Amino acid sequence: MGYYHWHKKRGFDFGDFEITKREILASVSIIAIMLLIGVLISGKISEHQMDKNEIYNKAVKIQSSDIFVYGMRTNVGNAFVYGDLKAVDAVTYPEIGGEYMYVKKVKEKYTEHTQIVDGKTRTYWDWDRVSSDYQICNEVSFLDCVFESKKIDIPLAEYIDTIKESSHVRYKYYGVATQYTGTIFTELKGNTISDNTLFYANRTIDETVELLESNGETIIFWVLWIIFIGFCVYGFYYLDNEWLE
């Protein structure tokens, strides 16, 4: 009768193990306790998010270069700043041309591999990464103010091209364009911005605030916590729980 059947004395038989009525009652208690712990942890995460949201709400919002410079000079503190991010000294590789804020060159070699499947050796070929190299501009400008490129986390590199040196060697190129428009959240202090300031490409200040104030952390926690509870209950059923008899 389906995947499992009922044992009059024991409970449910799931093939590899049986689940008794006492184990089912015990698992309900386990789930209740784990949910209670989850509520407490979730509350702490929500409090942390609320503290961050308060920082975001109090942050200055800037879209003018003059106010941006003034804020850095007067140590205005946390700020959302909207503007253009540009490479001051763009980089490239001669073989691909163009200009980039960041460009990466990956060397791959077509290599023979062996794999044992069902006791038999199988041979196949695949492209393996051998080495890589990159170039990054030394300086970037944001809202017409120049900074070292390490001050701002630039956008992720995207695929540009593949150039074959031979039938067994090729180079793949990835790069970041020379200009983007978006928002940074940073601290304006000491005539500069924070190190490793995050840049939110193609987002206005309001869109960036909405993104940062979302309850994504809480949702992710509950998804992972429910999965964890499921594993705990399964592990409990799998154990030999004779002490419940």
C-alpha positions in Angstrom: 0.0 0.0 0.0 2.3 2.8 -1.2 5.7 3.7 0.0 5.1 2.8 3.7 2.6 0.7 5.7 1.4 0.8 9.3 2.7 -1.6 11.9 0.1 -2.3 14.6 2.8 -2.5 17.3 5.6 -0.3 16.0 4.2 2.5 13.7 5.2 3.4 10.2 7.7 1.2 8.2 9.8 3.3 5.8 11.9 0.5 4.4 15.3 1.2 6.0 13.8 2.1 9.4 10.5 2.2 11.3 8.9 5.2 13.0 7.0 4.5 16.2 4.2 6.6 17.6 6.5 7.7 20.5 9.1 8.8 18.0 6.5 10.9 16.2 5.4 12.5 19.4 9.1 13.2 20.3 9.8 14.7 16.9 6.9 17.1 17.4 8.6 18.3 20.6 11.9 18.6 18.7 10.3 20.7 16.0 8.6 22.9 18.6 11.9 23.5 20.4 13.8 24.2 17.2 11.1 26.6 16.0 11.3 28.4 19.4 15.1 28.7 19.0 14.6 29.9 15.4 12.2 32.7 16.6 14.9 33.9 19.1 17.7 33.9 16.5 15.4 35.5 14.0 14.6 38.2 16.5 18.3 39.0 16.9 18.7 39.2 13.1 15.7 41.5 12.9 17.1 43.7 15.6 20.5 43.9 13.8 18.6 44.8 10.5 16.7 47.5 12.3 19.9 49.0 13.7 21.3 49.0 10.1 18.1 50.5 8.8 18.4 53.3 11.3 21.9 54.1 10.0 20.6 54.1 6.4 17.7 56.4 7.3 20.0 58.9 9.0 22.5 58.9 6.1 22.9 62.0 4.0 21.7 61.7 0.4 24.0 63.4 -2.2 23.8 63.9 -6.0 26.0 67.0 -6.3 29.8 67.0 -6.7 30.1 70.2 -4.7 28.2 68.7 -1.7 30.1 65.4 -2.1 33.4 67.3 -1.7 32.0 69.4 1.2 30.8 66.2 3.0 34.2 64.6 2.8 35.9 67.8 4.0 33.6 68.3 6.9 33.4 64.6 8.0 29.6 64.4 7.4 29.6 60.7 8.1 27.4 58.0 6.4 26.0 59.0 3.0 24.4 57.6 -0.1 26.0 59.2 -3.1 24.6 58.9 -6.7 26.8 59.6 -9.7 29.1 58.2 -12.5 31.9 55.8 -11.8 34.7 56.1 -14.4 38.1 54.7 -15.0 40.8 57.4 -15.0 43.6 55.3 -16.6 41.8 52.6 -18.5 43.5 49.3 -19.2 43.4 46.6 -21.9 45.3 43.8 -23.7 46.5 44.7 -27.2 45.0 41.5 -28.7 41.4 42.5 -27.7 41.6 46.3 -27.9 39.1 48.5 -26.3 39.4 50.1 -22.8 38.4 48.7 -19.5 38.3 49.5 -15.8 39.5 46.0 -15.1 40.4 43.2 -17.5 41.3 39.6 -16.9 43.1 37.0 -19.2 42.6 33.3 -18.5 44.8 30.7 -20.2 43.2 27.3 -20.8 44.6 24.1 -22.2 42.7 21.3 -23.9 43.7 18.3 -21.8 43.1 14.6 -21.8 41.5 13.1 -18.7 40.7 9.6 -17.5 37.8 8.6 -15.4 36.7 5.2 -14.0 33.0 4.5 -14.6 31.5 1.1 -13.6 35.0 -0.4 -13.3 36.0 0.8 -16.8 38.4 3.5 -17.7 36.9 6.3 -19.8 38.9 8.9 -21.6 37.6 12.4 -22.3 39.0 15.9 -23.2 38.2 19.2 -21.5 39.5 22.7 -21.2 41.5 23.2 -18.0 42.5 26.5 -16.5 46.3 26.8 -16.5 46.9 30.4 -15.4 45.4 33.9 -15.2 46.5 37.5 -15.3 44.7 40.8 -14.8 45.0 44.5 -15.1 43.1 47.2 -13.2 43.2 50.9 -13.5 45.1 52.8 -10.7 42.4 55.5 -10.2 38.7 55.9 -10.7 36.5 59.0 -10.5 33.1 59.1 -8.8 31.0 62.2 -9.1 34.0 63.9 -10.6 36.2 63.1 -7.5 39.3 60.9 -8.1 40.1 58.0 -5.8 42.5 55.0 -5.8 40.6 52.1 -7.5 40.9 50.0 -4.4 38.6 52.5 -2.6 35.5 51.3 -4.5 34.5 47.7 -5.2 34.0 47.9 -9.0 31.3 45.9 -10.7 31.9 42.2 -11.6 33.7 41.4 -14.8 31.8 40.1 -17.8 32.9 37.8 -20.6 34.5 39.7 -23.6 36.1 37.2 -26.0 38.0 34.0 -26.6 41.2 33.8 -28.7 42.8 30.5 -29.7 46.6 30.3 -29.8 46.4 26.7 -31.1 44.0 23.8 -31.2 45.0 23.0 -27.6 45.6 26.4 -26.1 43.1 29.3 -25.8 42.7 32.6 -23.8 39.4 33.8 -22.4 39.0 37.5 -21.6 36.7 39.2 -19.0 36.3 42.9 -18.3 34.6 45.7 -16.6 33.5 48.7 -18.7 35.0 52.1 -18.2 31.9 53.9 -17.0 28.8 53.0 -14.9 26.1 55.1 -13.2 24.9 54.1 -9.7 25.0 54.7 -6.0 27.6 54.2 -3.2 27.0 53.9 0.5 30.0 55.1 2.4 31.4 57.2 5.2 32.6 60.7 4.2 35.5 61.5 6.5 39.1 62.9 6.2 38.6 64.2 2.7 37.9 60.7 1.3 35.5 57.8 1.4 35.6 54.4 3.2 37.9 51.7 1.9 36.2 49.0 -0.2 33.0 51.1 -0.6 30.3 49.1 -2.3 29.0 50.4 -5.6 25.4 49.6 -6.7 25.4 49.8 -10.4 22.3 51.1 -12.2 20.5 51.9 -8.9 19.2 55.2 -7.7 19.6 56.2 -4.1 16.1 55.2 -3.2 16.5 51.9 -5.0 19.7 51.2 -3.0 18.1 52.1 0.3 15.2 49.8 -0.5 17.6 47.0 -1.3 19.6 47.4 1.9 16.5 47.7 4.1 15.0 44.5 2.8 14.4 41.6 5.1 16.4 39.2 2.9 18.6 38.0 5.8 15.6 36.9 7.9 14.0 35.1 4.9 17.3 33.3 4.1 17.7 32.3 7.8 14.3 30.8 8.0 14.7 28.8 4.7 18.0 27.4 6.0 16.7 26.8 9.5 13.7 24.8 8.3 16.0 22.7 6.1 18.2 22.1 9.2 15.1 21.1 11.3 14.2 18.6 8.6 17.7 17.0 8.7 17.5 16.9 12.5 14.1 15.1 12.5 15.3 12.7 9.8 18.4 12.0 11.8 16.3 11.4 14.9 14.1 8.9 13.1 17.2 7.1 11.7 18.7 6.5 15.1 17.8 3.5 17.2 15.5 5.1 19.8 14.9 2.1 22.0 15.0 4.3 25.1 11.5 5.6 24.0 10.0 2.1 24.3 
